[in-house]
Amino acid sequence: MAITIKTKEDIAKLRKGGKILAGILDELEKEVVPGNTTLDVDDRAMELIEAAGLEPMLLGYQPSFAPRPYPAATCVSVNDVVVHGIPNEKPRTFKDGDVVSVDLVIGYDGMVLDSCRTVICGNGDSEAEELLEVTRKALKAGIAAVRPGRHVSDIGAAIEKVVPAGYGIVEALCGHGLGYSLHEEPQIPNYVIRGYKGALLKPGMVLAIEPMIIHGDKDVVFDERDGYAVRSADGHVAAHMEHTVLVTEKGAEVLTR
């Protein structure tokens, strides 16, 4: 699949959709409290999606790696689940101190936007707070590396530079292009691959930049029982933060802030 450059009309739609997605995630964060469940988050997401006339792009989506279509509107991943936690099949009750990632993809007026936040349920310990801070810095660094004339590899290099020892950058998963569909080219690794430059960044490209960081080793395992959940191999807590970003003439514009 070739890399697509979005038109001015596409970009106007993406800006509007990005603001709506950010607002929905603001509301979903409020559901992450002790005693609530992952299902509460997904149910609330569907309410907000339907009220806004949006399309839940994850629901029914069939990725190449999975044995079946995805069964929910959101991915809600808790503690050692890095990504793709299914919220509605075996709902998990949130406990004080849980680290919870909420990932949502919407369709707005023919365009697709993707964003994820990681929050602490109730009161977290210093280890959880530090993990979130490291992941925030990684996302910020990756976005700041976006400039016309640079390459995809510059994003991963910027992320790797700010992640300290003791934290693992997940290599089995990466960011990607989007806009017309959920997964487009280019693939965007969150780390340095020797000898790899990747695609040239050009104005009009739309990217999902999404560092996934483990407070421990970088290795992950894929859950063969549900076909989706990706967990840290050592059982340590993980965080996942993501924005949809537009490449402009001057640099990066975050569409889902």
Secondary structure, 3 states (H helix, E strand, C coil): CCCCCCCHHHHHHHHHHHHHHHHHHHHHHCCCCCCCEHHHHHHHHHHHHHHCCCEECCCCCCCCCCCCCCCCCEEEEECCEEECCCCCCCCCECCCCCEEEEEEEEEECCEEEEEEEEEECCCCCHHHHHHHHHHHHHHHHHHHCCCCCCEHHHHHHHHHHHCCCCCEECCCCCEEECCCCCCEEEEECCCCCCCCCCCECCCCCEEEECCEEECCCCCEEECCCCCCCEEECCCCCEEECEEEEEECCCCEEECCC
